[in-house]
Amino acid sequence: MDEISQTGALLLALFALYLSIQLFITALLKRYPLPSIRQTGSAMQVLIPFRNEADVLGGLIESLKHQSMPLDLVFADDSSIDESRRVIISALGEQGVILAVPDSIHERYPGKHAVLAYAEKFMKTDVFFIADADMRFPPKWAQSLYTALEGDARLGAVCAPSLPLEKDLWQAFQRIEWASILYLIMALQRFGEVPTAIGNSMAVRRKAWAEVGGWEALSPTLVEDYEFLRALERAGWRLQWVFHPNTLGATRAEPSFYRWVQQRLRWRAAARRLSLMPIAYWSFQSILPWTLIGLQSWTGWIGALSLWITAEALPLWRFRHLVAANRILRYLPLLLIYRFIQGPWLLWLRFADRPIEWRNRYYPSK
């Protein structure tokens, strides 16, 4: 068996340190403790922004029609030119409300922020939901978010995790990449830090929404969910992620590399304001794979690789169990390959200066 040099021993210690960090994160992961599911006799509203999404609206509507609590669906049409309206009318008849979002609202707010700022005034129930058109939800999604919100008077809103559906390797990569981000959010939440929110699966307490002035009161932004989270916190409210099998949604993966990059360019406005803890974690995670090059023996290389694979798999395995998500660990090789380019990619993302596209509208980089 080859001997391991001092350098090799030091590098192996780095992989052992990463495994220790991942074990600690894995121990932090915990399913959201939902109280007894609450029943409500009145229907709560769901606000669904859409723009040219006829291909996915049918799946969303079917999942919302089979919820365990009554819902009133309010669609906000952001100048669609496809068959989206026809899909809604065909599925719901007169039961679905379709609002026409005026183009003029985009002169003040960018992207989805404009749609929410216009349509939120039509939300009248004490609790209302926000759902993206490409989402699909389990039957107890709405009732579980409602229960979590009503079970804690300090909560102004809750949101839920989702994973992209996968039909090829590109979409499979996005599924495991999202899972690796979500388990970090779950761990940070145990420390009382909610790094961001997600607006594709959210329940909002109307009283909290009124106190912050809704999305209309926010400064124009492409990350309206993150800014809404910070507005809630400034007003003394909290937002929580509800990690539970009842709430895990399915979403559409970005169909191309270009669209994926555009999605990340929008999200970076929130990522730039992360605390030191996740930044240090991602930095170490990005550098570590390249240290494999410094191992001069097969013994050291195999040992480091074993530690690395185990470290990456453990929190994903735990996350998969806690939210009842399938088809994650099988894509671990894709995540390992991504770790080699993660560092340069995050640096490029941090400093790239290029227009951001959202639904065929373009906005300057900030």
Secondary structure, 3 states (H helix, E strand, C coil): CCCCCHHHHHHHHHHHHHHHHHHHHHHHCCCCCCCCCCCCCCCEEEEEEECCCHHHHHHHHHHHHCCCCCEEEEEEECCCCCCHHHHHHHHHHHHCEEEECCHHHHHCCCHHHHHHHHHHHHCCCCEEEEECCCCECCCCHHHHHHHHHHCCCCEEEEECCEEECCCCHHHHHHHHHHHHHHHHHHHHHHCCCCCCCCCCEEEEEHHHHHHHCCHHHCCCCCCHHHHHHHHHHHCCCEEEECCCCCCCEEECCCCCHHHHHHHHHHHHHHHCCCCHHHHHHHHHHHHHHHHHHHCCCHHHHHHHHHHHHHHHHHHHHHHHHHHCCCCCHHHHHHHHHHHHHHHHHHHHHHHCCCCEEECCEEECCC
